Amino acid sequence: MMHPCPVLSPTGVLLRITRAAFLLIWLVVCSAENQSPVVGILSLPPQSGKPYYYIAASYVKWLESAGARSIPIAYDATDELLEEIFTQINGLLLPGGSAGLPQNAKKIWELVIESNSRGGYFPVWGTCLGMEFMLMLVGGESTIQSGFNAENISLPLIFPTEEDVMNSNGVFSIESLLYPEISQRQVLSSSNITMNNHHKGVTPNDFISEKKLASLFKITSTSIDRDGSPFVSTIESFQMPLYGTQYHPEKHNFEHGLLPNTTLPYEATNHSADAVALSIHLAFFFVGRVRKNTQRYDLVDRHPFVYQYEIKSDVIGFEQIYIIPSAQNWKNSTENYNDVTTEHENGATYLLRR
């Protein structure tokens, strides 16, 4: 268990400790974790075909709720840009949305696996499409099937039994870092809490039969769509800090959108105390892993935090989104970089720090 940095009273024996010694003790205690972690979030192209990429603000808020800051990764980032960004972040979030697997995804995944394989510690979280990306990068794009009827619906989780574990040769797992408490499992398995919004996924049988998936990930929960079709809803890596959910934990706290000109919710999201507790638990879990990575964020002007970018609220499907420019707005790492302005459909001009 990690303890907060001590605030020591200058009394008793501490009076005999020099200022230098006190500082050394403080640094040793506080160096056990990264207190200012930074997560890279992959941006996605909007369905509207607008000439920009976006990141839903709910992902940024979800990470911030557990103490992490975020910088964007352009959907069309070059390999060189990805390598540079990778040195600045302590973890990666692949968000949900509607997009094809970007060409640079293989490079991102290569950097992640290489880091973790060589004794580093680099956590990844995938939500919905993000989890699908993770599975495609391991098992191939044909791993993900369409036809699931699980759009705009909250569902319970189904946790594996000992029989499932035996029949799957251990691909199903009762042991889960994400769901360690029996009481938590009872709530999640008996209530429609997890918010799903997808028509793609992978069945448990197909997951188990794909050796590449089954060697890297274990299944720690499944769910059943409206038509009775089962799909994998939570994955956890056997050895690396890689995690994915087919559902959206960030929506419980931070998406309360309404249908236009109504008071009706845009999505069937559960905002109960139990749902919010799940979201908070998963945010703290992931950011807790991110804190173990000690890479230093120092290219602050070149890769500013996501809230330096334009934010839009008049969008369907999200309360807010951040507008992220194309990778071509980043200068080559060997060149100077300048502020870039961009004009949007409303005629306003926004400054993008570079």
N, C-alpha and C positions, 0 to 999 in steps of 0.2 A: 504494500500500500504506500502510495506516494504522500508525503507530508508536506504542508506548506512551509515556505521558508520561514525560519524562526525569527520572531521579534524578541530579542533578548534584553532583559532589564539590566542596566549597568550597576548591579549591586553584588555584594558578596564576592565570590571568587572571580566574577567577571571584571571587577575593578582591577585585577592583576593582569588581565589580558591586554596586550597592546592593541592599538587600533589596527595595525597591520595583521595581527593574528586573528582578530575578530573578522576582518574582511576576508581572510583566507577561509575561515570556517564557513562564513556565509556563502562564498563562492562554491565551496565543495558541496554544501547541502543543496544549493539551488541549481547546480549544474546537472542534477540527476534527470531533469526533463527540460524540454524546450518550452519556455514560457510564452513565446510569441510565434506559434506555428503558422505557416502559410500553406494553403492548399491551392493547387491549380485546378480550375474548373474549365472543362472543354465547352466552348460555345457551339451553338447549333444554328443551322439556317432556318429562318422562319418559313412556315407553310405559305405565307402570303407572297413569297418570291421577292421580298424587299431586298435591296442591295446591301445588306449588313447581316451580321450574326447576332445572336442574343444569348443571354444567360438569365433564367428566371431568378428573380430576387429571393425567392423562397429558399433556394439552395444556399445562397450567401448568408441569409439570416439563420438558417439551420446550423451552419458551421459556426457562425458568430455566437450562437447561443451556448456553444461549448468552448468558446475562447479562441477560435481559429479565424484568421483573415484569409482573403481570397484574391488571387490574381487570375485574369482570363487567359485562356489558350485559344487562339484563333482556330476555327474549324479547318482552315486551309493553311495552317502553319507549315513552313518548310522544315525539313529535317534539321537544318542548322539552327533555326529558331527554337525548335523543340528541345534540342540538346542544351541550348542556353537557358531556357525556362526551367528545364529539369534541375539545373544546379541551384535554382532559386526557391524551390518548393520542397515541402516536407511530406507531401501526400498529393494524391490525385482523386478528383471526383468526376465521374462520368455520369452526366445527368440524364433524365428521361426527356423524351421528345419524339419527334418524327423526322428521321433522317437516315440516309445510308451510311454505312461504315466509311469514314473518311480515309483517303489514301494514306494519310500520315499516321493512322492508328497503329499500324504495325511497328512504326518507329517508337511511338509512345510505349507500347507494350514491351518492345525489345529493351528499352531503357529500364523499365520497371523490373522485368525478370532478371536482367543482368545485375542490377543493383542488389536484389534480394538473394540472388544465387552466389554472389561474391562476398557475402557476409554483411552487406548493408541492410537497412531496414526502411522499406519504402511502401507505405500502405496505399491501397486503392479501394475506393467505394464506387460501386455501380448501382444506379437506380433505374429500374424499368429498362429503357433502351440502353442505358449504360451497362446493366448486367448482361443484356443481349450482346452488346459489343464485346464484353469480356469472353463470353462463350464462343462467339464467332472467331475471335482472335486465337483461341485455343483449338477449337474443333473444326473451324471452317465455317463459311457463311451459310452452308446448307444445314448447319446444326439447328438454326432457328426456323421454326415452322410458323405459318400463318393459320388463321381459321379459329383462333380461340375467341370465345364470346365473353370477354372480361374488360370491356370498356365502361368506364364510369360506374364502378360498383365496388363497394366495400365488402371484404370477405374475411372469414376466419382463417387461421393457419392450421394446418394438419401436421403434427409432429410425428416423426418416425417411431415405430415400435421396435422392440428387439427382434421380432420376426422380419421386419423390413430390413434391418441391418444384416441379418444372416442371409436373407435371400438376395441381397445386392452385393454380397462380399465386401461389406463395409462402406459402400458408397453412400448409402443412407447412414446417418449418424445421430445417435441420441445425444452425444456430447456436442454442445454448442456454446461458443463464447458469446454469441449475440443473445441467446435466450437461456441464461444459466439458472433462473429461478423457477421452481415448480409453480409457484403462485402466479407468476407472469404467464407461464405457458397455459395455465388453466383459463385465464382471462382471454388470451389471444385465440385459443382453440374453441371458445364457447361464444364469442361475440364477433359481429361483423365490423372489425376494426381497420384492417389494412386496406388502404385505398388503391385499387387497381384501375388502370386506364390503358389497356393494351389489347391487341388482337394477335400478337405474335408471342412466341415463347417456346418452351421445350417440355415434352412429356418426361416423366421420371424414367420410363422404360428406354426412351431414346437417349437420355442423358447417360444412363448406366451402360448402354451398349457402345457408346462412344468412348474408346479407351483413353484418348487424350484428356477428355473432360474428367473422366472417373479417376484418373491418376493425379490430377491437380486439385480438384474440388470435391467436397462432400456435400450432400443435400441435407440441410437441417430443417427444412419445412417445405410443404407443398400446399397448393390450394386447388379448388375445383371451380371451374367457370359456370356460367348460367346453364350451359348445355350438359353439364356433368363431366366435362373433360378435365382431367388432372393436369397441372403444370407445376414445374419447379418454382417455388416462390422465394427461397433463400439458399444461397450458396456460401460456403466458407472454405478457404483453402486449407489443405492438410498441414502445410508447413509455412506458407508465406502469409503476410497480412493483407489478404485479398478477400473482399466481401461484396456480396451483391444481393439486392432484393428486387423482385419483380414488382413490388408495390412501392408506394411513395410515402416514406415517413415524414418528409418535409412539409407535406400538405396539411397534416393534422394541426400544426401550429400556425402556418404562415400563408395559407391560401383560403381566403373566404370570399372568393369572387361570386358575383351575382349575374344572372342573365340580364341582358340590357333592358333597362326601364322596368325592372321588377325587383321584388325582394326574394326571389327564388334563387337558391344556390346553383351555381354553374356546374358544380360537380357533387357527387354523392360522397362527400368526405366526412368522416367521423371526427368530430371535434370534442369528443368526451374527454373527461379527465384521464381515463385509461389510454385513449388514443394519444393524447398529448404526452403522457408519461412514457409511452413506447418511443415516441419521436425523440424526446429528451434523452432517454436512455441510449438510443442508438447514436445520437450525435455525440454524446460524451464518450461512448465506446470508441467510435472512429477517431475523434480528435485525440483521445487518449493515446491511441496508437500513433497518430501523426506526431505527437509530442516526443516520441522516441527517436525521431529523425532529427539530426543536428545540423543539416545543411543550413548555410547562412544566406538569408535574403538581403542582398546589398545593392542590386541594380534597381533601386527604387524609382528613379525617374524613367528608366527605360521600360520597366514593367510595373506600372503603378497598380495600387489596389483597385478592385473592380468598381468601387464607388466613386472613382474619379471619372467614370464614363457617364454618358447620358442615360437617364432612366425614364422609361415611358410607363404610364399608368393606363392609357386608353387602349388596352389590348384585350382581346377575348382569350380566356383560358388561364390568365394569370393576373394577380393583383398588380404586379410590377415586373418589368424586365429591364435588364441593362443592355444597351446597344454596344456591340463589340465590332470594331472595324475588321476588314480583311487583313490578312497577314502582310499584304503589300504596304500597309501603313507603318510597319516596323522596318526601319532601315536595317541594312546589313550590319551585323555586329561589329564590323571593322570600320563602319562609317560613323559620322556624326548623326545625331537624330534631332529632329526639330518638332515643335508643336504642329499638329495637323488639324485643320478645320474641316468639318463636313456639314453639308446642308441637307436637311431632310424635307420630307414632303410638306411639312407645315410652314416651310420658309425660314425656320429658325436655323441659326448657325451655332454649332457646338464645338467646343475645344476638346481635342483628344490629346492628352499629354503624351509626348514621345521624347 
